[in-house]
């Protein structure tokens, strides 16, 4: 079965994105090398694709991004970000194969109230 096309409304300002490691494995365990990989790839992707980062939380087996995407291509941004993280983390961990489980999920944020609710949600993730 073909994948559903992901069309985002051109006026959409914010989106909440989640991604998971394959088999819910703890491949993103927060050690200094993992933090460097995630931060450097994220910074390069933000600069390259004109996306704005409002919040980020990466725990051992999944991550959340709260992004401003006005005038940007979320699909290209996420393709670059996830592929680069997977390649570098696989190399660092000495493993091969898939790193992320399926595709990322995104949720459009349609109001300021929803934006602040998601912002609180992303910041509360490490506590859980």
N, C-alpha and C positions, 0 to 999 in steps of 0.2 A: 504494500500500500504506500502511496506517495505521501510525503510530508505535507501538512497544511502550509499554505503560504502565510507569511507573517506580514500583514499589512498594518502599518500604524498610521493613524490619522495625522496628516501633515501639521496640524495645530497642536498636537500633543506635546506637552512641555516636560513631563516627568514620567519615569517608569521605574518600577521595582523589579530587579532581576535576581533570580536565584539559580545556582548551579550546584550539582552534587558529584562527589567522587564515585567512581565505578564501585559497585558492590558495597556502597556506604563505608568503604575502607577509610581509615584515618591517614590518608596520604598527604594532607595539608597540616600535619602536626606542626604547631607553631615553634619552630626553632629558628635561630638567626638566619640560616641559609634560605629557608622557606619564605621568611619575611622579606628578604632582599629580592628574591625572584618575583614574588607577588607585587611588591611596591614598584620595582623597576619596570616590569611589563605593564602594569596598570598606568604608570606615568607616561610611558611611551604611547600606549593606546589612546589615552585621553588627549595627548598632544596631536597625535596623528589624525584622529577622527573628529575632533572638535566637540567631544562629549564633556559635560560638566559632572564632576563627582560631588555628591552631597553627603553621602554616608557609605561606609564600607564595613563589613564584618565578615571575617573568614574564620571559621572554626575548623576543627580537625577533618571533618568530612563534607562540609558544604560551605557556601558563601552567599552573601547578600550584597547587592549594590543598589544604591538609590541614585539614579542618574538623571541629569538634565539633558534632553536630546533634541532641543530645538535646532532644526536645520542639519541634524546629523543622521547618519545611517547606523542604527543600533545593530543590525545584522552584521555589518562589516566590522564594527567595533568589537562585538562579542566573538566573532570568528577569530580575529587577530588575538584578542586577549586570551581566550581559552586554548587556542592552539599553541601559543607561545608558552603559556604556563605549563601545559601538558608536556611539551617537548623538553623544557628545561627541568621540570620536576622529575620526569622519567629518567633523564640523564643523571640527575643528582641522586636519585634513589636506586640507580642501577637496574631499572626495570624497563620492560617494553609493553606495548599494547595500549589499549584504551585507558585513559586517565579519568575522564569525566563520564558520568552516567547520562546517556541520551543527550538531548539538546538542553540549553538553558531555558528557563521559564521566565516570562515577563508578564508584568501586571501593570496596565496603564493606570496612572494616578490622575484623576479628573478634577480634583478640587484642592484648595489649600488645606482644608481640614483633613482630607485623606493623605496629603503629603506629610503633615505633621504627625499623624497617626502612624504612618509607615516609618518615619524618622525615629519615633520612639520604639517601634517594633525592632528595627535594625539595631539600635543601640542596646536593647534589652537582650539580644541573642547570647552574648557571652555569659550573662547571669544565669540563663537557663541551663 
